[in-house]
């Protein structure tokens, strides 16, 4: 069939093939250029976010001072003493005279490999002392959460409140 084509037809076919290749190259090139432009814009946005995160040492120290400290849980026997002692220390700092802390039986935690230990506290004190204690409770590195908090006012002694508090901590399950 090529033998039947004239020189002019062959030249037209060559130009057509070159034109088709140029169109294909242009379409693919413009799509690639568009993706490249979007990627560069996203990269610039990420760089500005990273620059905003980069904080000087003084600011970083200030931020770290307000983040609660957390100690990794120990085995159950050790963890309950650590947690109870730290909680007793915090109660004394707040000026709260409490009845002996009761450690309740641990129950299975939603976190695998850990048990949830509960410590119950009953005390009679002033309302201001309760607020001071609660404000500083997050300084306890073993605290996981407050499970129960009841504050009852005594109608006869308006200056005193009865505090019933149950707090929790994690403990490693023994294997």
Secondary structure in CASP SS format (residue, H / E / C, confidence):
PFRMAT SS
TARGET T0000
AUTHOR 0000-0000-0000
METHOD secondary structure of the structure
MODEL  1
X C 1.00
X H 1.00
X H 1.00
X H 1.00
X C 1.00
X C 1.00
X H 1.00
X H 1.00
X H 1.00
X H 1.00
X H 1.00
X H 1.00
X H 1.00
X H 1.00
X H 1.00
X H 1.00
X H 1.00
X H 1.00
X H 1.00
X H 1.00
X H 1.00
X H 1.00
X H 1.00
X H 1.00
X H 1.00
X H 1.00
X H 1.00
X H 1.00
X H 1.00
X H 1.00
X H 1.00
X H 1.00
X H 1.00
X H 1.00
X H 1.00
X H 1.00
X H 1.00
X H 1.00
X H 1.00
X H 1.00
X H 1.00
X H 1.00
X H 1.00
X H 1.00
X H 1.00
X H 1.00
X H 1.00
X H 1.00
X H 1.00
X H 1.00
X H 1.00
X H 1.00
X H 1.00
X C 1.00
X C 1.00
X C 1.00
X H 1.00
X H 1.00
X H 1.00
X H 1.00
X H 1.00
X H 1.00
X H 1.00
X H 1.00
X H 1.00
X H 1.00
X C 1.00
X C 1.00
X C 1.00
X C 1.00
X C 1.00
X C 1.00
X C 1.00
X C 1.00
X E 1.00
X H 1.00
X H 1.00
X H 1.00
X H 1.00
X H 1.00
X H 1.00
X H 1.00
X H 1.00
X H 1.00
X H 1.00
X H 1.00
X H 1.00
X H 1.00
X H 1.00
X H 1.00
X H 1.00
X H 1.00
X H 1.00
X C 1.00
X C 1.00
X C 1.00
X E 1.00
X E 1.00
X C 1.00
X C 1.00
X C 1.00
X E 1.00
X E 1.00
X E 1.00
X E 1.00
X E 1.00
X E 1.00
X E 1.00
X C 1.00
X C 1.00
X C 1.00
X C 1.00
X C 1.00
X E 1.00
X E 1.00
X E 1.00
X E 1.00
X E 1.00
X E 1.00
X E 1.00
X E 1.00
X E 1.00
X E 1.00
X E 1.00
X E 1.00
X E 1.00
X H 1.00
X H 1.00
X H 1.00
X H 1.00
X H 1.00
X H 1.00
X H 1.00
X H 1.00
X H 1.00
X H 1.00
X H 1.00
X H 1.00
X H 1.00
X C 1.00
X C 1.00
X C 1.00
X C 1.00
X C 1.00
X E 1.00
X E 1.00
X E 1.00
X E 1.00
X E 1.00
X E 1.00
X E 1.00
X E 1.00
X E 1.00
X C 1.00
X C 1.00
X C 1.00
X C 1.00
X C 1.00
X C 1.00
X E 1.00
X E 1.00
X E 1.00
X E 1.00
X E 1.00
X E 1.00
X E 1.00
X E 1.00
X E 1.00
X E 1.00
X E 1.00
X E 1.00
X E 1.00
X C 1.00
X C 1.00
X C 1.00
END
